[in-house]
Amino acid sequence: MWFTDEAIAGWAAEPRTTRGGQPRYSPLAILTALTIHAVFRLANRHRTAKLAFCRDLLAVPPPSDPEPPGRRQDRLRDLTGHDLEVCPGCGGRMLPYGTLRPRPPPRPPMWCDSS
């Protein structure tokens, strides 16, 4: 991928006339960088290549395919030792009773004038 000198010159940001710090890049430069990232996924490929290079230097075999994630209750039990299915008070089994509905948004006060 090549960029002309005119395109690179267009990446410089215009000086700001309002308060605040001066921007370094123009909106065109930011859009170009985001487009390149979205199309080519360079950041993830670069990280993958660096990790593979580090593994080669350390003579570490590549990782095997990760196992599919299990239930979050099982992961919590493995990490903390606490089981969500056991009642902490009596030690009995916790049974789902129902789900809670989200609260409705608060009503505006009666004296609010919407005109």
N, CA, C and O of each residue as an XYZ file, in Angstrom:
460
protein
N       0.854     -1.153      0.000
C       0.000      0.000      0.000
C       0.913      1.232      0.000
O       1.830      1.342      0.814
N       0.645      2.138     -0.914
C       1.433      3.360     -1.013
C       0.515      4.568     -0.898
O      -0.638      4.541     -1.328
N       1.052      5.618     -0.312
C       0.338      6.889     -0.197
C       1.164      7.967     -0.888
O       2.389      7.998     -0.775
N       0.481      8.839     -1.595
C       1.184      9.934     -2.249
C       1.570     10.988     -1.217
O       1.058     11.006     -0.097
N       2.484     11.863     -1.622
C       2.905     12.939     -0.726
C       1.752     13.892     -0.428
O       1.670     14.441      0.670
N       0.865     14.091     -1.397
C      -0.292     14.961     -1.169
C      -1.223     14.366     -0.118
O      -1.763     15.092      0.717
N      -1.410     13.054     -0.156
C      -2.284     12.402      0.830
C      -1.680     12.505      2.229
O      -2.392     12.767      3.198
N      -0.378     12.301      2.331
C       0.272     12.390      3.634
C       0.229     13.829      4.149
O       0.058     14.052      5.348
N       0.382     14.803      3.256
C       0.300     16.209      3.677
C      -1.103     16.550      4.163
O      -1.265     17.427      5.011
N      -2.122     15.864      3.635
C      -3.504     16.114      4.066
C      -3.813     15.539      5.434
O      -4.878     15.811      5.988
N      -2.903     14.749      5.992
C      -3.155     14.158      7.309
C      -2.867     15.119      8.449
O      -3.292     14.878      9.579
N      -2.157     16.200      8.177
C      -1.859     17.162      9.238
C      -3.140     17.906      9.606
O      -3.920     18.283      8.733
N      -3.345     18.108     10.873
C      -4.575     18.749     11.335
C      -4.466     20.265     11.203
O      -3.385     20.843     11.312
N      -5.594     20.879     10.970
C      -5.658     22.334     10.932
C      -5.519     22.871     12.350
O      -5.965     22.218     13.293
N      -4.912     24.044     12.526
C      -4.820     24.623     13.868
C      -6.202     24.926     14.429
O      -7.085     25.397     13.711
N      -6.377     24.659     15.687
C      -7.661     24.890     16.343
C      -7.782     26.368     16.711
O      -6.819     26.979     17.175
N      -8.966     26.936     16.504
C      -9.186     28.341     16.853
C      -9.880     28.479     18.193
O      -9.946     29.579     18.740
N     -10.397     27.392     18.731
C     -11.065     27.433     20.023
C     -10.114     26.950     21.102
O      -8.990     26.540     20.815
N     -10.570     27.001     22.342
C      -9.739     26.541     23.451
C      -9.518     25.046     23.369
O     -10.341     24.313     22.820
N      -8.417     24.606     23.912
C      -8.113     23.180     23.946
C      -6.798     22.904     23.261
O      -6.227     23.769     22.596
N      -6.330     21.692     23.435
C      -5.065     21.298     22.838
C      -5.166     21.201     21.332
O      -6.252     21.029     20.779
N      -4.037     21.312     20.679
C      -4.008     21.244     19.224
C      -4.034     19.784     18.766
O      -3.278     18.963     19.286
N      -4.895     19.452     17.797
C      -4.927     18.072     17.302
C      -3.695     17.773     16.457
O      -3.134     18.669     15.825
N      -3.284     16.534     16.447
C      -2.128     16.140     15.642
C      -2.530     15.688     14.256
O      -1.839     15.974     13.278
N      -3.657     14.977     14.165
C      -4.053     14.400     12.893
C      -5.413     14.946     12.477
O      -6.245     15.294     13.314
N      -5.616     15.014     11.177
C      -6.891     15.488     10.650
C      -7.913     14.355     10.712
O      -7.546     13.194     10.896
N      -9.189     14.689     10.559
C     -10.197     13.624     10.505
C      -9.937     12.631      9.368
O     -10.270     11.452      9.490
N      -9.343     13.101      8.260
C      -9.010     12.206      7.151
C      -7.971     11.169      7.576
O      -8.070     10.000      7.201
N      -6.974     11.595      8.359
C      -5.949     10.651      8.813
C      -6.537      9.615      9.763
O      -6.196      8.435      9.686
N      -7.414     10.049     10.650
C      -8.035      9.116     11.597
C      -8.919      8.129     10.854
O      -8.898      6.935     11.151
N      -9.692      8.611      9.895
C     -10.554      7.730      9.103
C      -9.727      6.729      8.302
O     -10.101      5.562      8.185
N      -8.602      7.188      7.751
C      -7.738      6.278      6.991
C      -7.182      5.178      7.888
O      -7.173      4.007      7.506
N      -6.717      5.552      9.082
C      -6.167      4.557     10.001
C      -7.229      3.548     10.429
O      -6.953      2.350     10.502
N      -8.442      4.022     10.712
C      -9.509      3.102     11.110
C      -9.914      2.185      9.966
O     -10.230      1.015     10.183
N      -9.905      2.718      8.746
C     -10.257      1.887      7.586
C      -9.207      0.810      7.360
O      -9.547     -0.344      7.100
N      -7.929      1.179      7.459
C      -6.866      0.185      7.285
C      -6.977     -0.898      8.354
O      -6.806     -2.083      8.066
N      -7.262     -0.489      9.582
C      -7.412     -1.474     10.657
C      -8.604     -2.384     10.394
O      -8.514     -3.594     10.603
N      -9.719     -1.819      9.937
C     -10.915     -2.626      9.708
C     -10.737     -3.582      8.537
O     -11.218     -4.715      8.582
N     -10.054     -3.137      7.494
C      -9.906     -3.970      6.301
C      -8.839     -5.038      6.490
O      -9.065     -6.203      6.161
N      -7.691     -4.660      7.011
C      -6.559     -5.585      7.065
C      -6.335     -6.218      8.425
O      -5.584     -7.188      8.520
N      -6.951     -5.712      9.479
C      -6.771     -6.231     10.834
C      -5.286     -6.311     11.194
O      -4.816     -7.322     11.715
N      -4.562     -5.239     10.910
C      -3.109     -5.251     11.108
C      -2.714     -5.400     12.562
O      -1.717     -6.055     12.868
N      -3.471     -4.806     13.460
C      -3.066     -4.850     14.862
C      -3.052     -6.282     15.379
O      -2.098     -6.680     16.048
N      -4.073     -7.056     15.090
C      -4.129     -8.425     15.598
C      -3.096     -9.318     14.913
O      -2.505    -10.188     15.553
N      -2.880     -9.107     13.620
C      -1.881     -9.920     12.931
C      -0.489     -9.618     13.458
O       0.336    -10.519     13.609
N      -0.236     -8.359     13.734
C       1.076     -7.978     14.238
C       1.314     -8.611     15.611
O       2.403     -9.111     15.890
N       0.297     -8.585     16.458
C       0.435     -9.174     17.790
C       0.646    -10.679     17.683
O       1.475    -11.238     18.402
N      -0.084    -11.335     16.805
C       0.062    -12.772     16.630
C       1.464    -13.123     16.148
O       2.060    -14.094     16.615
N       1.992    -12.328     15.208
C       3.336    -12.589     14.704
C       4.382    -12.374     15.797
O       5.340    -13.141     15.896
N       4.207    -11.338     16.617
C       5.167    -11.099     17.700
C       5.133    -12.234     18.726
O       6.182    -12.665     19.206
N       3.937    -12.717     19.064
C       3.850    -13.825     20.016
C       4.503    -15.083     19.454
O       5.179    -15.810     20.182
N       4.303    -15.344     18.167
C       4.939    -16.516     17.551
C       6.458    -16.370     17.557
O       7.178    -17.342     17.786
N       6.944    -15.156     17.305
C       8.385    -14.906     17.332
C       8.952    -15.136     18.731
O      10.017    -15.735     18.881
N       8.247    -14.663     19.749
C       8.702    -14.860     21.134
C       8.712    -16.342     21.498
O       9.618    -16.808     22.189
N       7.704    -17.084     21.034
C       7.677    -18.526     21.307
C       8.867    -19.222     20.662
O       9.463    -20.123     21.251
N       9.216    -18.790     19.425
C      10.370    -19.387     18.747
C      11.664    -19.094     19.508
O      12.522    -19.967     19.641
N      11.800    -17.857     20.011
C      13.010    -17.511     20.757
C      13.127    -18.310     22.043
O      14.226    -18.704     22.433
N      12.005    -18.551     22.703
C      12.005    -19.275     23.972
C      11.891    -20.786     23.806
O      11.922    -21.527     24.788
N      11.758    -21.242     22.562
C      11.603    -22.669     22.251
C      10.390    -23.261     22.963
O      10.448    -24.364     23.506
N       9.306    -22.520     22.950
C       8.052    -22.962     23.560
C       7.126    -23.434     22.443
O       6.989    -22.740     21.435
N       6.490    -24.588     22.592
C       5.591    -25.040     21.530
C       4.367    -24.133     21.436
O       3.974    -23.518     22.427
N       3.766    -24.047     20.259
C       2.561    -23.219     20.118
C       1.425    -23.777     20.968
O       1.356    -24.984     21.196
N       0.545    -22.912     21.432
C      -0.540    -23.390     22.290
C      -1.535    -24.239     21.511
O      -1.725    -24.056     20.308
N      -2.159    -25.162     22.213
C      -3.194    -25.967     21.578
C      -4.464    -25.130     21.479
O      -4.559    -24.057     22.074
N      -5.418    -25.619     20.740
C      -6.684    -24.898     20.602
C      -7.346    -24.805     21.968
O      -7.404    -25.791     22.703
N      -7.845    -23.621     22.309
C      -8.475    -23.473     23.623
C      -9.781    -24.248     23.695
O     -10.478    -24.437     22.698
N     -10.085    -24.688     24.906
C     -11.349    -25.391     25.109
C     -12.492    -24.387     25.038
O     -12.314    -23.221     25.393
N     -13.654    -24.822     24.587
C     -14.779    -23.888     24.570
C     -15.139    -23.474     25.991
O     -15.055    -24.281     26.916
N     -15.539    -22.223     26.165
C     -15.849    -21.777     27.520
C     -17.049    -22.521     28.085
O     -18.033    -22.774     27.389
N     -16.946    -22.863     29.356
C     -18.037    -23.563     30.025
C     -19.036    -22.577     30.610
O     -19.042    -21.395     30.269
N     -19.860    -23.078     31.479
C     -20.828    -22.204     32.141
C     -20.102    -21.259     33.075
O     -19.063    -21.610     33.633
N     -20.644    -20.054     33.250
C     -19.987    -19.089     34.122
C     -20.013    -19.552     35.571
O     -19.122    -19.191     36.340
N     -21.010    -20.344     35.968
C     -21.064    -20.864     37.324
C     -19.890    -21.816     37.570
O     -19.292    -21.812     38.647
N     -19.568    -22.628     36.565
C     -18.445    -23.551     36.707
C     -17.115    -22.797     36.773
O     -16.235    -23.157     37.554
N     -16.967    -21.750     35.953
C     -15.740    -20.964     35.987
C     -15.576    -20.267     37.333
O     -14.466    -20.195     37.861
N     -16.680    -19.748     37.897
C     -16.610    -19.096     39.197
C     -16.212    -20.084     40.286
O     -15.411    -19.764     41.165
N     -16.776    -21.284     40.221
C     -16.432    -22.313     41.209
C     -14.957    -22.690     41.092
O     -14.290    -22.881     42.109
N     -14.437    -22.799     39.866
C     -13.030    -23.145     39.681
C     -12.107    -22.037     40.175
O     -11.044    -22.316     40.730
N     -12.507    -20.779     39.976
C     -11.651    -19.660     40.362
C     -11.704    -19.355     41.844
O     -10.669    -19.101     42.461
N     -12.896    -19.375     42.429
C     -13.048    -18.907     43.809
C     -13.334    -20.014     44.805
O     -13.101    -19.844     46.002
N     -13.833    -21.142     44.332
C     -14.205    -22.214     45.244
C     -15.622    -22.074     45.782
O     -16.073    -22.919     46.555
N     -16.332    -21.022     45.387
C     -17.712    -20.828     45.819
C     -18.652    -21.328     44.738
O     -18.475    -21.014     43.561
N     -19.635    -22.093     45.127
C     -20.601    -22.644     44.189
C     -21.880    -21.821     44.253
O     -22.444    -21.627     45.329
N     -22.340    -21.334     43.095
C     -23.563    -20.542     43.056
C     -24.814    -21.389     43.256
O     -25.887    -20.850     43.528
N     -24.690    -22.688     43.125
C     -25.849    -23.555     43.255
C     -26.051    -24.068     44.678
O     -26.990    -24.823     44.933
N     -25.186    -23.670     45.602
C     -25.295    -24.092     46.998
C     -25.585    -22.855     47.844
O     -24.887    -21.846     47.739
N     -26.612    -22.936     48.678
C     -26.992    -21.829     49.541
C     -25.908    -21.609     50.598
O     -25.535    -22.553     51.295
N     -25.396    -20.387     50.730
C     -24.358    -20.161     51.731
C     -24.895    -20.232     53.161
O     -24.117    -20.429     54.095
N     -26.210    -20.075     53.352
C     -26.777    -20.106     54.698
C     -27.015    -21.511     55.216
O     -26.591    -21.844     56.322
N     -27.695    -22.347     54.423
C     -28.064    -23.673     54.921
C     -27.331    -24.809     54.224
O     -27.361    -25.942     54.705
N     -26.669    -24.531     53.091
C     -25.960    -25.580     52.365
C     -26.842    -26.360     51.419
O     -26.371    -27.298     50.776
N     -28.128    -25.993     51.314
C     -29.033    -26.671     50.385
C     -28.836    -26.183     48.961
O     -28.057    -25.266     48.701
N     -29.558    -26.813     48.047
C     -29.433    -26.463     46.636
C     -30.275    -25.232     46.346
O     -31.426    -25.144     46.775
N     -29.690    -24.265     45.603
C     -30.398    -23.055     45.200
C     -31.216    -23.376     43.951
O     -30.686    -23.929     42.987
N     -32.482    -23.036     43.964
C     -33.355    -23.260     42.828
C     -33.795    -21.923     42.254
O     -34.107    -21.000     43.008
N     -33.825    -21.804     40.930
C     -34.283    -20.543     40.345
C     -35.783    -20.380     40.582
O     -36.567    -21.289     40.311
N     -36.160    -19.234     41.081
C     -37.564    -18.955     41.368
C     -38.195    -18.164     40.244
O     -39.370    -18.369     39.937
N     -37.462    -17.280     39.630
C     -37.965    -16.447     38.549
C     -36.932    -15.390     38.197
O     -35.850    -15.321     38.781
N     -37.294    -14.586     37.244
C     -36.393    -13.520     36.832
C     -36.999    -12.183     37.222
O     -38.218    -12.022     37.263
N     -36.140    -11.244     37.502
C     -36.584     -9.906     37.853
C     -36.723     -9.070     36.590
O     -35.845     -9.066     35.727
N     -37.838     -8.367     36.500
C     -38.031     -7.465     35.372
C     -37.295     -6.166     35.650
O     -37.156     -5.772     36.808
N     -36.821     -5.489     34.604
C     -36.152     -4.211     34.841
C     -37.137     -3.171     35.356
O     -38.323     -3.192     35.026
N     -36.623     -2.274     36.163
C     -37.477     -1.232     36.708
C     -37.880     -0.260     35.610
O     -37.094      0.002     34.699
N     -39.094      0.278     35.681
C     -39.462      1.301     34.698
C     -38.712      2.595     34.999
O     -38.289      2.818     36.133
N     -38.546      3.441     33.996
C     -37.850      4.703     34.263
C     -38.665      5.568     35.217
O     -39.893      5.484     35.237
N     -37.994      6.391     35.999
C     -38.732      7.226     36.948
C     -39.631      8.218     36.218
O     -39.293      8.719     35.146
N     -40.793      8.491     36.831
C     -41.710      9.457     36.243
C     -41.237     10.872     36.541
O     -40.648     11.127     37.591
N     -41.494     11.786     35.619
C     -41.106     13.176     35.904
C     -42.002     13.742     36.992
O     -43.119     13.263     37.188
N     -41.521     14.759     37.701
C     -42.351     15.347     38.749
C     -43.610     15.983     38.161
O     -43.648     16.356     36.989
N     -44.638     16.097     39.003
C     -45.922     16.624     38.535
C     -45.825     18.089     38.104
O     -46.604     18.532     37.260
N     -44.909     18.823     38.654
C     -44.821     20.245     38.352
C     -43.990     20.532     37.111
O     -43.735     21.695     36.798
N     -43.561     19.491     36.394
C     -42.736     19.689     35.200
C     -43.605     20.197     34.059
O     -44.609     19.569     33.722
N     -43.237     21.313     33.465
C     -43.970     21.890     32.350
C     -43.278     21.469     31.065
O     -42.110     21.803     30.863
N     -43.963     20.750     30.196
C     -43.355     20.239     28.981
C     -43.653     21.116     27.773
O     -43.384     20.712     26.641
N     -44.198     22.297     27.986
C     -44.513     23.134     26.822
C     -43.347     23.978     26.396
O     -43.454     24.736     25.432
